[in-house]
Amino acid sequence: MDSPIQSYLRTLHAELAGLKDGKPYAGIPAMAGVDPDRFAICLATVDGYVYEVGDSGEEFTIQSISKPFTYGLALSDLGLEAVDRKVDVEPSGNAFNEISLAPGTGRPANAMINAGALTATSLIKGSGGKTGFRRILEHYSAFAGRELSVSERTYQSEARHGYRNRALAHLLRSFEIIEQEPDPVAEDYFRQCSVLVTCRDLSVMAATLANGGTNPLTGKQVLDLEVEERVLSVMATCGMYDDAGAWLSDVGMPAKSGVGGGLLAVLPGQLGLAVYSPPLNDHGSSVRGVEASRRISHDMGLHFVRAARTGRNAIRASYDIADAPSGIRRTDAAADVLRDNAHRARVIELNGDLLFAGTESMVREVSDLDESVELIILDMRRVDETAPVALDMLEQLRKSLAQDGRGLVLIDGEGALAQRFEEDGRAVPSFATRTSAVEFAENQLIASYGDELCQPATVDVADSPALSPLAAGDAAALAALMEEHSYDHGDVIRRIRQRFGGVYFILSGSVVTTSPGPENSRVKLSTLSAGMTFGEMALGSADRQETTVRAHGTVRVKLLPAETISRLESENPRLAVELWKALTRDAYAHVDRYMRETAVRIRD
């Protein structure tokens, strides 16, 4: 099934592909001929799943998006205090290539402007037989989860035309911010900006930052949390240069753009977002990248204020209904249908907050289910908060399922979520308990895959499954000894603790059995319908009833009273023995399932 998230990104990509504002960067001749229609959006989750649309495999140079990663490596090598003595953490409010050096000291305002980035590059020293740049390239590769390379053509072009950056490097050397020869530093900076990445690479790099510095694909810890905090903080306040304030207010995620057309944004604990589109705005950021990020943040509730809680997988458990049956004692034919088709209905238990990350993990789980699963039951009772984006994604999920001839069912104890769906004109079947939701699913499966023998409206005593081992004459003789009774909905047929009063055979309708639960509540144990029996279990419980039985709708039963059974044992012991043999066989056939259902009901 097509994921609602993938479908959303595809629609957004199609809309924004028509946005023709901006022009590709012309300051580096090797980049001047780039196709302005190249466009990709990638979204990577902190558990390593990547959604991608458009030209997500197209390579381009990373440019200024390299800056936070080199800054992070410098912090890891030297520590925060040592790096802070060389480069500040204050927003400059200036364009990326402004000088922005502190009067007197020459310290750059932050590591996201070119002066600060050159300083950070100068702090990366060779080690273990590797040059400083080789370590930078391997650091980027660890973030991307694959080995990256350098565009020599772009590097040579930058090296020949990067006069301003060379001048900045010399100016920084004059203040002793850069302590070595400035030209090799500028060369390494040109190389790091010329590293080739794809939009998918950037999304994984962003997801690594979102995941506490651990690459979600490889599991490698690339940055420590202390360094991660500093990098994301500086990205939040400085990553978008002189547009940083408007960006943080409107989009609300730490981000970094590059003149190569890439843009990377991070929502800590939840996801990494990347966009590639070469035409740039006046701030040097991708026009489509900025608009795509703004739309995604608004539509999916990704602003850091809205998504403040750490994202986690919202799925607590996932199982088909064979592992949590409804408690209805079915006919043999219906039981056979459910045994063969229970895998077609699946319960997914959710917990925590349904913000973007939690909802995404659930939607992905459902989207990946086998096509044979026809009913998806979402147990929402342990969900604390449901964001508007979760409702929208659930609605898209419902539509996608419906298009495939499948259904969505909610278990919503308080009914609040179901009510919100109904108010929006998109009602879905909703139940207060898992028992009732699974009962609904079972009935759907029986109706689809069974026949009239599975759920008969009326069953004569002689046709009762419990008496099926008896000869026809014996079954007729017992039926003649029975009393017929009728009950209206809600009537108590038999109360808990009453002495054994006989065996009841249901002719039509259904009954519900309950037992005492915690805090004076009642726990529903089973629903019994036409052709089934109750009452005989009291003989194994000190001659006392262990459950209360109520009519569910109009019910007709035939009762073989306890007194009649006692008389039968004296007057016709053979028939009495045949009766008890039949009831015992029936009881043993159901006892394992009955006990399992009881345990499930108590947990529910």
C-alpha positions as CSV (number, residue, x, y, z in Angstrom):
1,M,0.0,0.0,0.0
2,D,1.3,3.5,-0.9
3,S,2.3,5.3,2.3
4,P,0.3,8.5,3.0
5,I,3.6,10.2,3.7
6,Q,5.1,9.1,0.4
7,S,1.9,10.2,-1.3
8,Y,2.0,13.6,0.5
9,L,5.6,14.2,-0.6
10,R,4.8,13.2,-4.2
11,T,1.9,15.7,-4.3
12,L,4.0,18.5,-2.7
13,H,6.9,17.8,-5.1
14,A,4.5,18.1,-8.1
15,E,3.1,21.4,-6.8
16,L,6.5,23.0,-6.1
17,A,8.1,21.8,-9.4
18,G,6.1,24.6,-11.0
19,L,7.8,27.2,-8.7
20,K,10.3,28.9,-11.1
21,D,11.7,31.7,-8.9
22,G,15.4,32.2,-8.3
23,K,18.5,31.3,-10.2
24,P,21.3,28.7,-9.8
25,Y,24.5,30.1,-8.2
26,A,26.9,31.6,-10.8
27,G,29.8,32.5,-8.5
28,I,31.5,29.1,-9.3
29,P,31.8,28.6,-13.0
30,A,31.7,24.8,-12.7
31,M,28.2,25.0,-11.2
32,A,26.8,27.5,-13.7
33,G,25.4,25.0,-16.1
34,V,23.3,23.0,-13.6
35,D,19.8,22.1,-14.6
36,P,17.4,24.4,-12.7
37,D,14.6,21.8,-12.9
38,R,16.4,19.3,-10.7
39,F,14.3,18.8,-7.6
40,A,14.2,16.2,-4.8
41,I,12.7,15.9,-1.4
42,C,13.9,13.3,1.1
43,L,12.7,12.7,4.7
44,A,14.7,10.2,6.9
45,T,13.4,9.0,10.3
46,V,15.5,8.3,13.3
47,D,15.0,4.6,12.8
48,G,16.5,4.8,9.3
49,Y,13.6,4.8,6.9
50,V,13.9,7.2,4.0
51,Y,11.0,8.7,2.0
52,E,12.2,10.1,-1.3
53,V,10.7,11.8,-4.3
54,G,12.2,13.4,-7.4
55,D,15.9,13.4,-8.3
56,S,17.0,12.0,-4.9
57,G,19.9,10.1,-6.4
58,E,21.4,13.1,-8.3
59,E,24.8,14.1,-7.0
60,F,25.7,17.7,-6.4
61,T,28.3,19.5,-4.2
62,I,27.6,20.0,-0.6
63,Q,29.0,23.5,-0.4
64,S,28.1,25.4,2.9
65,I,26.0,22.4,4.2
66,S,29.5,21.0,5.1
67,K,30.0,23.7,7.7
68,P,28.1,22.2,10.7
69,F,29.8,18.8,10.1
70,T,33.3,20.2,10.1
71,Y,32.4,22.3,13.1
72,G,31.3,19.2,14.9
73,L,34.6,17.4,14.1
74,A,36.6,20.3,15.4
75,L,34.5,20.3,18.7
76,S,35.1,16.6,19.0
77,D,38.8,16.9,18.5
78,L,39.5,19.9,20.7
79,G,36.5,20.4,23.0
80,L,34.1,23.3,23.3
81,E,36.3,25.8,25.1
82,A,39.2,25.5,22.7
83,V,37.0,26.0,19.7
84,D,35.1,28.8,21.3
85,R,38.4,30.8,21.6
86,K,38.6,30.7,17.9
87,V,35.0,31.1,16.7
88,D,32.0,32.5,18.5
89,V,28.4,31.2,18.6
90,E,26.5,34.5,17.9
91,P,24.3,35.1,14.9
92,S,25.9,37.7,12.6
93,G,22.8,38.8,10.8
94,N,24.9,39.0,7.7
95,A,25.2,37.1,4.4
96,F,27.3,33.9,4.3
97,N,30.3,35.6,2.7
98,E,30.5,38.7,4.9
99,I,33.6,39.2,7.0
100,S,31.8,39.4,10.4
101,L,34.9,39.4,12.6
102,A,35.0,40.7,16.2
103,P,36.8,44.1,16.5
104,G,40.2,43.6,18.0
105,T,40.3,39.8,18.2
106,G,39.2,38.9,14.7
107,R,37.1,36.1,16.0
108,P,34.4,35.1,13.5
109,A,30.8,35.4,14.7
110,N,29.9,31.8,14.2
111,A,31.0,28.7,12.3
112,M,28.2,28.9,9.7
113,I,29.5,32.0,7.9
114,N,32.5,31.5,5.6
115,A,35.0,33.1,8.0
116,G,34.0,30.8,10.8
117,A,33.9,27.8,8.5
118,L,37.5,28.5,7.4
119,T,38.5,28.6,11.0
120,A,36.8,25.3,11.8
121,T,38.6,23.7,8.8
122,S,41.9,25.0,10.1
123,L,41.4,23.2,13.4
124,I,41.2,19.8,11.8
125,K,44.7,18.2,11.9
126,G,46.0,15.1,10.3
127,S,46.1,12.0,12.4
128,G,47.0,8.3,12.1
129,G,48.6,8.8,8.7
130,K,45.5,10.7,7.4
131,T,45.5,14.3,6.3
132,G,43.1,16.8,7.8
133,F,40.9,16.8,4.8
134,R,40.9,12.9,4.6
135,R,39.5,13.0,8.2
136,I,36.9,15.5,7.1
137,L,35.8,13.4,4.2
138,E,35.6,10.3,6.3
139,H,33.6,12.2,8.9
140,Y,31.0,13.3,6.3
141,S,30.9,9.7,5.0
142,A,30.1,8.4,8.5
143,F,27.2,10.8,8.6
144,A,25.9,9.8,5.2
145,G,26.4,6.1,5.8
146,R,28.4,5.6,2.6
147,E,31.8,6.6,1.2
148,L,31.6,10.1,-0.4
149,S,33.9,11.6,-3.0
150,V,35.0,15.0,-4.2
151,S,34.1,16.7,-7.5
152,E,37.6,17.6,-8.8
153,R,36.0,19.8,-11.4
154,T,34.2,21.9,-8.9
155,Y,37.2,22.0,-6.6
156,Q,39.5,23.3,-9.3
157,S,36.9,25.9,-10.3
158,E,36.6,27.1,-6.6
159,A,40.3,27.1,-6.2
160,R,40.8,29.3,-9.3
161,H,38.0,31.7,-8.4
162,G,37.7,31.7,-4.6
163,Y,39.5,35.0,-4.1
164,R,37.2,36.2,-1.3
165,N,37.6,33.1,0.7
166,R,41.4,33.2,0.3
167,A,41.4,36.8,1.4
168,L,39.3,35.8,4.5
169,A,41.8,33.0,5.3
170,H,44.7,35.5,5.1
171,L,42.8,38.0,7.3
172,L,42.1,35.3,9.9
173,R,45.8,34.4,9.8
174,S,46.7,38.1,10.6
175,F,44.6,37.8,13.8
176,E,46.2,34.4,14.5
177,I,42.7,32.9,14.5
178,I,44.2,30.6,11.8
179,E,47.6,29.6,13.1
180,Q,49.1,27.9,10.0
181,E,49.6,28.9,6.4
182,P,46.2,30.2,5.1
183,D,46.4,28.9,1.5
184,P,46.3,25.2,2.4
185,V,43.4,25.9,4.8
186,A,41.5,27.6,1.9
187,E,42.4,24.6,-0.3
188,D,40.9,22.1,2.2
189,Y,37.8,24.4,2.6
190,F,37.3,24.3,-1.2
191,R,37.6,20.6,-1.2
192,Q,35.1,20.1,1.6
193,C,32.6,22.3,-0.2
194,S,33.2,20.2,-3.4
195,V,32.2,16.9,-1.7
196,L,29.5,15.2,-3.7
197,V,26.2,14.2,-2.0
198,T,22.7,13.3,-3.0
199,C,19.5,14.5,-1.4
200,R,19.1,11.1,0.2
201,D,22.6,11.4,1.7
202,L,21.7,14.8,3.2
203,S,18.5,13.4,4.7
204,V,20.5,10.6,6.4
205,M,23.1,13.1,7.6
206,A,20.3,15.2,9.1
207,A,18.7,12.1,10.6
208,T,22.0,11.3,12.2
209,L,22.0,14.7,13.9
210,A,18.3,14.1,14.9
211,N,19.3,10.7,16.4
212,G,21.7,12.1,19.0
213,G,24.7,11.7,16.6
214,T,24.1,8.0,15.8
215,N,23.7,7.1,12.1
216,P,20.3,5.3,12.0
217,L,21.5,3.2,9.0
218,T,24.8,2.0,10.3
219,G,24.4,2.4,14.0
220,K,27.7,4.2,14.3
221,Q,28.0,7.0,16.9
222,V,29.4,9.9,14.9
223,L,29.1,12.7,17.4
224,D,28.8,12.8,21.2
225,L,25.6,14.4,22.6
226,E,27.4,17.4,24.1
227,V,28.9,18.2,20.6
228,E,25.5,17.5,19.0
229,E,23.8,20.0,21.2
230,R,26.3,22.8,20.3
231,V,26.1,22.0,16.5
232,L,22.3,22.0,16.4
233,S,22.1,25.2,18.6
234,V,24.4,27.1,16.2
235,M,22.5,25.7,13.2
236,A,19.2,27.0,14.7
237,T,20.4,30.5,15.2
238,C,23.0,30.9,12.4
239,G,22.5,28.2,9.8
240,M,20.3,30.3,7.5
241,Y,22.5,33.4,7.7
242,D,20.6,36.7,7.5
243,D,17.3,34.7,7.1
244,A,17.8,32.7,10.3
245,G,15.2,34.6,12.4
246,A,12.4,34.3,9.8
247,W,13.4,30.6,9.2
248,L,13.3,29.6,12.9
249,S,10.0,31.4,13.5
250,D,8.3,30.0,10.4
251,V,9.8,26.5,10.0
252,G,11.2,25.9,13.5
253,M,14.0,23.4,12.8
254,P,17.8,23.8,12.9
255,A,18.9,24.0,9.3
256,K,21.7,24.6,6.8
257,S,21.6,25.6,3.2
258,G,24.2,25.6,0.5
259,V,24.7,27.4,-2.8
260,G,24.7,24.1,-4.6
261,G,21.0,23.9,-4.1
262,G,20.9,21.6,-1.1
263,L,19.0,22.3,2.2
264,L,19.1,20.2,5.3
265,A,16.8,20.5,8.4
266,V,16.8,18.6,11.6
267,L,14.0,17.9,14.1
268,P,15.8,16.3,17.1
269,G,14.5,12.9,18.1
270,Q,12.3,12.6,15.1
271,L,13.6,13.1,11.6
272,G,16.0,14.7,9.1
273,L,14.7,16.6,6.0
274,A,16.6,17.4,2.9
275,V,15.7,19.2,-0.3
276,Y,17.7,19.7,-3.5
277,S,16.8,22.4,-6.0
278,P,19.5,24.6,-7.6
279,P,17.6,28.0,-8.0
280,L,18.4,30.2,-5.0
281,N,16.8,33.2,-3.3
282,D,18.5,36.4,-2.2
283,H,19.8,34.7,0.9
284,G,21.6,32.0,-1.0
285,S,19.1,29.3,-0.1
286,S,17.1,27.0,-2.5
287,V,13.8,28.6,-3.3
288,R,12.0,25.3,-3.6
289,G,13.9,24.0,-0.6
290,V,12.7,26.8,1.7
291,E,9.1,26.5,0.5
292,A,9.1,22.7,0.8
293,S,10.5,22.9,4.3
294,R,7.9,25.5,5.3
295,R,5.0,23.5,3.9
296,I,6.2,20.2,5.4
297,S,6.8,21.8,8.8
298,H,3.3,23.4,8.8
299,D,1.5,20.4,7.4
300,M,3.2,17.8,9.6
301,G,3.5,19.9,12.8
302,L,7.3,19.8,12.8
303,H,8.0,23.2,14.4
304,F,10.2,22.5,17.4
305,V,7.6,24.1,19.7
306,R,4.8,21.7,18.5
307,A,7.1,18.7,18.3
308,A,9.0,19.3,21.6
309,R,8.6,15.8,22.9
310,T,11.1,13.2,21.7
311,G,9.8,11.1,19.0
312,R,9.7,7.3,19.5
313,N,8.1,4.3,17.9
314,A,4.4,4.5,18.9
315,I,3.8,0.8,18.3
316,R,3.5,-1.2,21.5
317,A,2.5,-4.5,20.0
318,S,1.2,-5.9,16.7
319,Y,-0.6,-9.3,16.4
320,D,-3.5,-10.9,14.5
321,I,-6.8,-11.5,16.2
322,A,-6.1,-15.2,16.8
323,D,-3.9,-14.0,19.7
324,A,-6.7,-12.0,21.2
325,P,-10.0,-13.6,20.3
326,S,-13.3,-11.8,21.2
327,G,-14.6,-14.4,23.6
328,I,-17.6,-15.3,21.6
329,R,-18.0,-19.1,21.6
330,R,-18.5,-19.8,17.9
331,T,-20.0,-22.8,16.1
332,D,-17.5,-25.3,14.8
333,A,-18.0,-24.0,11.3
334,A,-17.4,-20.4,12.4
335,A,-14.4,-21.4,14.5
336,D,-12.9,-23.1,11.4
337,V,-13.4,-19.9,9.3
338,L,-11.7,-17.8,12.0
339,R,-8.8,-20.3,12.4
340,D,-8.2,-20.1,8.6
341,N,-8.7,-16.3,8.3
342,A,-7.7,-14.7,11.6
343,H,-4.5,-13.4,9.9
344,R,-6.7,-11.1,7.8
345,A,-7.4,-8.9,10.8
346,R,-4.6,-7.3,12.8
347,V,-4.4,-5.4,16.1
348,I,-1.8,-2.7,16.4
349,E,-1.4,-1.3,19.9
350,L,-0.2,2.3,20.1
351,N,1.2,4.3,23.0
352,G,2.8,7.7,23.8
353,D,2.2,10.8,21.7
354,L,1.0,10.6,18.1
355,L,3.1,13.5,16.8
356,F,4.8,13.1,13.4
357,A,7.4,10.5,14.3
358,G,5.1,8.2,16.2
359,T,2.4,8.4,13.6
360,E,4.9,7.9,10.8
361,S,6.1,4.7,12.4
362,M,2.6,3.4,12.7
363,V,1.6,4.4,9.1
364,R,4.8,2.6,7.9
365,E,3.9,-0.5,9.8
366,V,0.4,-0.6,8.3
367,S,1.7,0.2,4.8
368,D,4.1,-2.7,5.0
369,L,1.4,-5.2,6.1
370,D,0.8,-8.2,3.8
371,E,-2.0,-7.6,1.3
372,S,-4.0,-10.4,2.9
373,V,-4.6,-8.2,6.0
374,E,-8.0,-6.7,5.3
375,L,-8.9,-5.1,8.7
376,I,-6.4,-3.0,10.7
377,I,-7.5,-2.4,14.3
378,L,-5.6,0.5,15.9
379,D,-5.7,0.4,19.7
380,M,-5.5,4.0,20.8
381,R,-6.2,3.7,24.5
382,R,-2.6,4.3,25.6
383,V,-2.1,7.3,23.3
384,D,-1.6,10.5,25.3
385,E,-1.7,13.2,22.7
386,T,-2.9,13.2,19.1
387,A,-1.6,16.0,16.9
388,P,-3.5,17.4,14.0
389,V,-1.0,15.9,11.6
390,A,-1.8,12.5,13.1
391,L,-5.5,12.9,12.3
392,D,-4.6,13.9,8.7
393,M,-2.3,11.0,8.3
394,L,-4.8,8.6,9.8
395,E,-7.4,9.9,7.3
396,Q,-5.0,9.4,4.4
397,L,-4.4,5.9,5.7
398,R,-8.1,5.2,5.9
399,K,-8.5,6.4,2.3
400,S,-5.6,4.3,1.1
401,L,-6.9,1.2,2.8
402,A,-10.4,1.8,1.4
403,Q,-9.1,2.1,-2.1
404,D,-7.5,-1.3,-1.6
405,G,-10.8,-2.8,-0.3
406,R,-9.5,-2.8,3.3
407,G,-10.8,-1.3,6.5
408,L,-9.6,0.7,9.5
409,V,-11.1,0.2,13.0
410,L,-10.3,2.2,16.1
411,I,-10.2,1.2,19.8
412,D,-10.7,4.5,21.5
413,G,-11.7,4.1,25.2
414,E,-12.9,7.6,25.8
415,G,-14.2,8.1,22.2
416,A,-12.5,11.4,21.8
417,L,-10.5,10.5,18.7
418,A,-13.5,8.8,17.1
419,Q,-15.6,11.9,17.8
420,R,-13.0,14.2,16.1
421,F,-13.2,12.0,13.0
422,E,-16.9,12.1,13.0
423,E,-17.0,15.8,13.5
424,D,-14.8,16.1,10.4
425,G,-17.2,13.9,8.4
426,R,-14.8,11.0,8.2
427,A,-16.2,8.5,10.7
428,V,-14.5,5.1,11.2
429,P,-15.8,2.1,13.2
430,S,-14.8,2.8,16.8
431,F,-15.1,0.7,20.0
432,A,-14.4,1.2,23.6
433,T,-12.6,-2.1,24.2
434,R,-10.5,-4.6,22.2
435,T,-13.1,-7.3,22.9
436,S,-15.8,-5.4,21.0
437,A,-13.5,-4.4,18.2
438,V,-12.2,-7.9,17.7
439,E,-15.8,-9.2,17.8
440,F,-16.6,-6.8,15.0
441,A,-13.6,-8.0,13.0
442,E,-14.5,-11.7,13.6
443,N,-18.1,-11.1,12.4
444,Q,-16.7,-9.4,9.3
445,L,-14.4,-12.3,8.5
446,I,-17.2,-14.9,9.1
447,A,-19.6,-12.9,6.9
448,S,-16.9,-12.7,4.1
449,Y,-15.5,-16.3,4.3
450,G,-18.2,-18.4,5.9
451,D,-21.7,-19.4,5.0
452,E,-25.1,-19.6,6.7
453,L,-23.9,-22.5,8.8
454,C,-21.4,-20.3,10.6
455,Q,-23.9,-17.9,12.2
456,P,-27.4,-19.5,12.1
457,A,-30.2,-17.4,13.4
458,T,-32.0,-20.4,15.0
459,V,-30.8,-23.8,16.1
460,D,-33.1,-26.6,17.4
461,V,-31.9,-28.5,20.4
462,A,-31.6,-31.6,18.4
463,D,-29.1,-29.8,16.1
464,S,-27.1,-28.3,19.0
465,P,-23.3,-29.1,18.6
466,A,-23.2,-30.2,22.2
467,L,-25.7,-33.0,21.5
468,S,-24.2,-34.0,18.1
469,P,-22.6,-37.2,19.4
470,L,-26.1,-38.5,20.5
471,A,-28.3,-40.7,18.4
472,A,-31.3,-38.8,16.9
473,G,-33.8,-40.6,19.2
474,D,-31.7,-39.7,22.3
475,A,-31.5,-36.1,21.3
476,A,-35.2,-35.9,20.7
477,A,-35.9,-37.6,24.1
478,L,-33.9,-35.0,25.9
479,A,-35.5,-32.1,24.0
480,A,-38.9,-33.4,25.2
481,L,-37.8,-32.9,28.8
482,M,-36.8,-29.3,28.4
483,E,-38.6,-26.0,29.2
484,E,-38.6,-23.1,26.8
485,H,-38.0,-19.6,28.1
486,S,-37.8,-16.1,26.5
487,Y,-35.8,-13.1,27.7
488,D,-35.6,-9.4,26.7
489,H,-32.4,-7.4,26.2
490,G,-30.6,-7.0,29.5
491,D,-32.5,-9.6,31.4
492,V,-30.4,-11.6,33.8
493,I,-30.8,-15.3,32.9
494,R,-28.6,-16.6,35.6
495,R,-26.6,-14.8,38.4
496,I,-23.1,-15.5,39.8
497,R,-23.0,-17.8,42.9
498,Q,-26.4,-19.4,42.1
499,R,-26.5,-23.1,42.5
500,F,-26.5,-25.3,39.4
501,G,-29.9,-24.8,37.9
502,G,-29.6,-26.9,34.7
503,V,-28.2,-26.7,31.2
504,Y,-29.3,-24.0,28.9
505,F,-29.5,-24.5,25.1
506,I,-29.8,-21.3,23.1
507,L,-32.4,-21.5,20.3
508,S,-32.0,-17.9,19.0
509,G,-30.4,-14.6,19.9
510,S,-27.2,-14.3,22.1
511,V,-26.2,-13.9,25.7
512,V,-23.2,-12.3,27.3
513,T,-21.3,-13.8,30.3
514,T,-19.5,-11.5,32.8
515,S,-17.5,-11.9,36.0
516,P,-16.5,-9.4,38.7
517,G,-13.5,-7.2,37.8
518,P,-11.5,-4.7,39.8
519,E,-13.2,-1.8,41.6
520,N,-16.7,-3.3,41.3
521,S,-16.5,-3.5,37.5
522,R,-17.7,-6.3,35.3
523,V,-15.3,-8.2,32.9
524,K,-17.0,-9.5,29.7
525,L,-15.9,-13.1,29.2
526,S,-17.8,-14.4,26.2
527,T,-20.8,-14.0,23.9
528,L,-22.8,-17.1,23.2
529,S,-25.2,-17.4,20.3
530,A,-27.7,-19.9,18.8
531,G,-26.7,-23.5,19.1
532,M,-24.5,-23.0,22.1
533,T,-25.0,-24.0,25.8
534,F,-24.2,-22.6,29.2
535,G,-24.8,-23.6,32.8
536,E,-23.0,-26.9,32.9
537,M,-19.7,-25.4,34.1
538,A,-21.2,-24.9,37.5
539,L,-20.8,-28.6,38.2
540,G,-17.0,-28.1,38.2
541,S,-17.2,-25.1,40.5
542,A,-18.5,-26.4,43.8
543,D,-22.0,-26.5,42.3
544,R,-22.0,-22.7,42.0
545,Q,-22.3,-20.4,39.0
546,E,-19.0,-18.5,38.4
547,T,-20.5,-16.0,35.9
548,T,-23.6,-13.8,35.3
549,V,-25.5,-14.4,32.1
550,R,-27.6,-11.6,30.5
551,A,-29.6,-11.5,27.3
552,H,-28.2,-9.6,24.5
553,G,-31.2,-8.7,22.5
554,T,-34.2,-11.0,22.5
555,V,-33.2,-14.5,23.4
556,R,-35.0,-17.9,23.4
557,V,-33.6,-20.8,25.3
558,K,-34.5,-24.4,26.3
559,L,-33.6,-25.4,29.8
560,L,-32.9,-28.9,31.0
561,P,-33.5,-28.3,34.7
562,A,-31.2,-29.7,37.4
563,E,-34.2,-31.6,38.9
564,T,-35.0,-33.2,35.5
565,I,-31.4,-34.3,35.2
566,S,-31.4,-35.9,38.6
567,R,-34.6,-37.7,37.8
568,L,-33.2,-38.8,34.4
569,E,-30.2,-40.3,36.2
570,S,-32.6,-42.5,38.3
571,E,-35.1,-43.3,35.6
572,N,-32.9,-43.6,32.5
573,P,-29.2,-43.9,33.6
574,R,-28.1,-44.9,30.1
575,L,-29.5,-41.6,28.6
576,A,-28.1,-39.6,31.5
577,V,-24.6,-41.1,30.9
578,E,-24.8,-40.3,27.1
579,L,-25.9,-36.7,28.0
580,W,-22.9,-36.2,30.4
581,K,-20.5,-37.8,27.9
582,A,-21.7,-35.4,25.2
583,L,-21.5,-32.4,27.5
584,T,-18.0,-33.4,28.8
585,R,-16.7,-33.9,25.2
586,D,-18.1,-30.4,24.3
587,A,-16.6,-28.8,27.4
588,Y,-13.1,-30.3,26.7
589,A,-13.3,-29.1,23.1
590,H,-13.8,-25.5,24.3
591,V,-11.9,-25.3,27.6
592,D,-8.5,-24.4,26.3
593,R,-9.9,-21.6,24.1
594,Y,-12.2,-20.5,26.9
595,M,-9.3,-20.1,29.4
596,R,-7.2,-18.3,26.9
597,E,-10.1,-15.9,26.1
598,T,-10.7,-15.3,29.8
599,A,-7.0,-14.3,30.3
600,V,-7.2,-11.9,27.4
601,R,-10.4,-10.3,28.7
602,I,-8.9,-9.7,32.1
603,R,-5.8,-8.1,30.6
604,D,-8.1,-6.0,28.4
